[in-house]
Amino acid sequence: MAGRRRDDPRAVAGARLSIGALSRATGVGVETIRTWERRYGFPVPDRKPSGHRAYPVDSVPRLRRIAAAVAQGHRAGDAVRASDAHLSALLGVLAAAPASASMPSGVLDQDTLLAMVERFDGDALTRVLASEWGRLGPMAFLQQRVAPLVEAVGAAWETGALEVRHEHFLSERVGDLLRAYRLPFDDRAHGPAVVLATLPGESHAIGLQMAALVIAMSGCRVCYVGTEVPLPELASVAADVAAGAVGLSVSIATRGARTAKAVAKVRSLVPRRTRIVLGGAGAPAGVPGTAVVGDLPTLAHWAASMASAA
């Protein structure tokens, strides 16, 4: 790339971010940032005359790495207080561990993973999934571990074997891992920006996180804005980052005519040159000016084509 885009906050030396902007740039929740600041002394904000916090943009890379370490199962206090060298060592521990360090692959089955979700054993779940990431590789990990586990938890919820709290627990744990794994690909991405979101009323985020990882691996820059984004604001984000595409994740829970109408509205709000791509079990087919990707390999091919054309 010839240089940093004007909308890239790192382009301005000494720039400051609001706590909300820092949260969006790092994937770390606002309350988590406040807790780390209060307990561990990082990130360190300046204070505006109004009393609001303003964080140095230089905090972003370190905060992302801290979040990655926490997602891999390290304690927040250890990660936040660590030197850069120690933080690098923390990040390398699970990545370098063989699959057998957590559990022999031959005994890893869906029931084992579901039992971890049922008892909210986040540390064990993170260790096993991190080990499977290293053993299987990114695409197989998503297709053979994450997607089936999400489906199994959803099915258990429908039968009453698990509750909503279990689904939320899984979503947060897996979401943390996927954000951490996306980080190095984000840093190397050179292709056009792809804004990723769900429509209003759609709260399921794991599919969107999976799509974000695949798109980043394929070389496109991900602008992840998350769930239930109002349509005018989604269009504004796409304009702000000069997006090459907008990706929308639609679960089977929100499929139907209302969703198709919302997708058509998004199409009308963004320029015709901005592509609209839809994914998920509830993605409506046949909306003019949009494309539906049926699986992750197809999404990877689509994103790679976008990146290579840039």
C-alpha positions in Angstrom: 0.0 0.0 0.0 1.2 3.5 -0.8 0.6 4.7 2.8 -1.9 4.7 5.6 -5.5 5.7 4.8 -6.8 8.9 6.3 -9.4 6.9 8.2 -6.6 4.7 9.8 -6.1 6.2 13.4 -2.5 5.2 13.3 -1.9 7.7 10.5 -1.9 10.6 12.9 1.1 10.8 15.2 0.0 11.3 18.8 -3.6 10.7 18.0 -6.0 10.0 20.8 -9.0 7.7 20.9 -12.2 7.7 23.0 -12.7 4.6 25.1 -15.4 3.5 22.6 -13.1 3.9 19.6 -10.3 2.0 21.5 -12.8 -0.8 22.2 -13.8 -1.0 18.5 -10.1 -0.9 17.4 -9.1 -3.8 19.7 -12.2 -5.9 20.2 -11.9 -5.4 24.0 -15.1 -4.3 25.8 -15.3 -0.9 27.3 -15.9 -2.2 30.8 -12.9 -4.6 30.4 -10.7 -1.7 29.4 -11.8 0.3 32.4 -11.2 -2.7 34.7 -7.7 -3.3 33.3 -6.9 0.4 33.7 -8.1 0.5 37.3 -6.6 -2.8 38.4 -3.4 -3.1 36.4 -2.6 0.4 35.2 -3.0 -0.1 31.5 -4.1 1.4 29.2 -3.1 4.9 30.5 -5.5 7.6 29.3 -5.1 11.4 29.2 -7.9 13.4 30.6 -9.8 16.0 28.5 -11.0 19.2 30.1 -14.4 17.6 30.1 -13.1 14.7 32.2 -13.5 12.1 29.5 -10.6 9.6 28.9 -8.6 9.9 25.7 -6.2 7.0 25.0 -3.0 7.2 22.9 -3.5 5.3 19.6 -0.2 3.6 20.4 -2.1 1.6 23.0 -3.9 -0.3 20.3 -1.3 -2.9 19.2 -0.4 -3.8 22.8 -4.0 -4.0 23.9 -4.7 -6.3 21.0 -1.9 -8.6 22.1 -3.0 -8.6 25.7 -6.5 -9.6 24.5 -5.0 -12.4 22.4 -3.1 -13.7 25.5 -6.2 -13.6 27.6 -8.2 -15.4 24.9 -5.6 -18.2 25.0 -6.3 -18.7 28.7 -3.7 -16.5 30.4 -4.7 -14.4 33.4 -5.5 -10.8 32.6 -3.2 -9.5 35.3 -0.3 -11.5 34.0 -0.8 -10.3 30.4 -1.4 -6.6 31.2 1.6 -6.4 33.5 3.9 -8.4 31.2 6.8 -6.8 29.3 6.7 -6.9 25.6 9.1 -9.8 25.5 7.1 -11.7 28.2 3.9 -11.0 26.4 5.4 -12.5 23.2 6.4 -15.6 25.2 2.8 -15.9 26.6 1.4 -15.7 23.1 3.7 -18.4 21.9 3.0 -21.0 24.6 -0.3 -22.4 23.2 0.6 -21.8 19.6 3.6 -24.0 20.0 2.0 -26.7 22.1 1.2 -30.0 20.4 -2.4 -31.2 20.3 -1.6 -33.9 22.8 -0.8 -31.2 25.4 -4.5 -30.6 26.0 -6.1 -33.9 25.1 -5.3 -36.7 22.7 -7.2 -36.0 19.5 -8.6 -39.6 19.5 -10.7 -38.9 22.6 -11.8 -35.5 21.6 -15.5 -35.7 20.6 -18.5 -33.4 20.6 -19.8 -34.7 23.9 -16.5 -33.8 25.6 -16.7 -30.2 24.3 -20.4 -30.0 25.2 -19.6 -31.1 28.7 -17.1 -28.3 29.0 -19.7 -25.8 27.9 -22.3 -27.3 30.3 -20.0 -26.8 33.3 -18.7 -23.4 32.1 -15.1 -24.7 32.0 -13.7 -21.9 29.9 -10.1 -22.7 30.6 -10.3 -26.3 29.5 -12.4 -25.3 26.4 -9.9 -22.6 25.4 -7.0 -25.0 25.8 -8.6 -27.7 23.7 -9.7 -25.4 21.0 -6.3 -23.7 20.8 -4.7 -27.0 20.5 -7.1 -28.0 17.7 -6.3 -24.8 15.9 -2.7 -25.7 15.8 -3.4 -29.4 14.8 -6.0 -28.8 12.1 -5.1 -25.4 10.7 -7.5 -22.5 10.3 -10.1 -23.7 7.8 -10.5 -27.2 9.1 -10.6 -25.8 12.7 -13.6 -23.7 11.7 -15.4 -26.4 9.8 -14.6 -29.4 12.0 -14.6 -27.9 15.4 -16.2 -24.5 15.7 -19.2 -24.8 13.4 -20.3 -28.3 14.7 -19.9 -27.2 18.3 -22.0 -24.1 17.7 -24.7 -26.3 16.0 -24.6 -28.8 18.8 -25.0 -26.2 21.5 -27.9 -24.7 19.6 -29.6 -28.1 19.2 -29.1 -28.8 23.0 -30.7 -25.4 23.7 -33.7 -26.3 21.6 -34.2 -29.6 23.5 -33.7 -27.9 26.9 -30.5 -29.8 27.6 -28.6 -26.4 27.7 -29.8 -22.9 28.4 -29.3 -19.5 26.9 -26.5 -18.8 29.4 -24.5 -21.7 27.9 -24.9 -20.4 24.4 -23.7 -16.9 25.5 -20.8 -18.5 27.3 -19.7 -20.4 24.2 -20.2 -17.3 22.0 -17.9 -15.2 24.2 -15.2 -17.9 24.6 -15.1 -18.8 20.9 -15.4 -15.1 19.9 -12.3 -14.3 22.0 -10.3 -17.0 20.3 -11.3 -16.0 16.8 -10.5 -12.4 17.4 -7.1 -13.4 18.7 -6.4 -15.6 15.8 -7.5 -12.9 13.3 -5.0 -10.3 14.7 -1.9 -11.3 12.8 -3.9 -11.6 9.5 -5.4 -8.1 10.2 -2.0 -6.7 10.5 -0.9 -8.1 7.1 -4.1 -7.5 5.2 -3.7 -5.3 2.1 -7.0 -5.7 0.2 -10.1 -3.6 0.2 -12.1 -3.1 3.4 -15.0 -5.4 4.1 -17.5 -4.1 6.7 -19.0 -7.0 8.7 -22.2 -6.8 10.6 -25.5 -8.3 11.4 -28.9 -6.7 10.9 -31.1 -5.2 13.6 -32.6 -8.1 15.6 -29.8 -10.5 14.9 -27.7 -11.2 18.0 -25.8 -14.3 16.9 -22.1 -13.3 16.4 -20.0 -16.5 16.0 -20.8 -16.9 12.3 -19.8 -13.3 11.8 -16.5 -13.9 13.7 -15.8 -16.9 11.6 -16.4 -14.9 8.5 -14.1 -12.1 9.7 -11.3 -14.6 10.3 -11.7 -16.2 6.8 -11.8 -12.8 5.1 -8.7 -11.5 6.9 -6.8 -14.7 6.1 -7.7 -14.1 2.4 -6.1 -10.7 2.5 -8.9 -8.2 2.9 -9.1 -5.6 5.6 -11.9 -6.4 8.1 -13.9 -3.6 9.6 -15.9 -5.5 12.2 -18.9 -3.6 13.6 -20.7 -6.5 15.2 -24.3 -7.3 15.9 -27.6 -5.4 15.5 -26.3 -2.4 13.6 -28.9 0.2 12.5 -29.0 0.3 8.8 -28.1 4.0 8.3 -25.1 3.6 10.6 -24.0 0.5 8.7 -24.1 2.5 5.5 -22.2 5.4 7.2 -19.4 3.0 8.3 -19.1 1.6 4.7 -18.7 5.2 3.4 -16.2 6.2 6.1 -13.8 3.3 5.2 -14.5 3.3 1.5 -15.6 -0.3 1.8 -15.2 -2.6 -1.2 -18.0 -4.8 0.3 -20.4 -5.2 3.2 -20.8 -8.7 4.6 -24.0 -9.6 6.5 -24.4 -12.7 8.7 -27.9 -14.0 9.0 -28.7 -17.0 11.3 -31.6 -19.3 10.7 -33.4 -17.7 13.6 -33.9 -14.4 11.7 -34.5 -15.6 8.2 -37.6 -14.5 6.3 -39.3 -11.6 4.4 -38.3 -9.0 7.0 -34.7 -9.9 6.7 -34.8 -9.8 2.9 -36.4 -6.4 3.1 -33.6 -5.2 5.4 -30.9 -6.5 3.0 -32.6 -4.7 0.1 -32.5 -1.5 2.3 -28.8 -1.9 2.8 -28.3 -2.4 -0.9 -30.1 0.9 -1.5 -28.1 2.8 1.1 -24.6 2.0 -0.1 -23.1 2.8 -3.5 -23.6 0.2 -6.3 -19.9 -0.4 -6.6 -19.9 -1.6 -3.0 -20.6 -5.3 -3.0 -23.1 -6.9 -0.6 -22.3 -10.5 0.4 -24.6 -12.6 2.6 -23.8 -15.7 4.7 -25.4 -17.9 7.3 -28.2 -20.4 7.3 -30.8 -17.7 7.1 -29.3 -15.6 4.3 -32.0 -14.7 1.8 -31.3 -15.6 -1.8 -32.6 -13.5 -4.8 -32.2 -10.0 -3.3 -31.0 -7.9 -6.3 -27.5 -6.7 -6.2 -26.4 -9.2 -3.5 -24.5 -12.5 -3.5 -24.9 -15.4 -1.1 -21.9 -17.5 0.0 -22.9 -21.0 1.1 -19.8 -22.0 3.0 -16.5 -20.9 4.3 -14.3 -22.1 1.4 -16.6 -20.2 -1.0 -16.2 -17.1 1.2 -12.4 -17.5 1.2 -12.4 -17.7 -2.6 -14.6 -14.6 -2.8 -12.4 -12.6 -0.4 -9.2 -13.7 -2.1 -10.6 -12.5 -5.5 -11.4 -9.2 -3.8 -7.9 -8.8 -2.4 -6.1 -9.8 -5.6 -8.1 -7.3 -7.6 -7.1 -4.4 -5.3 
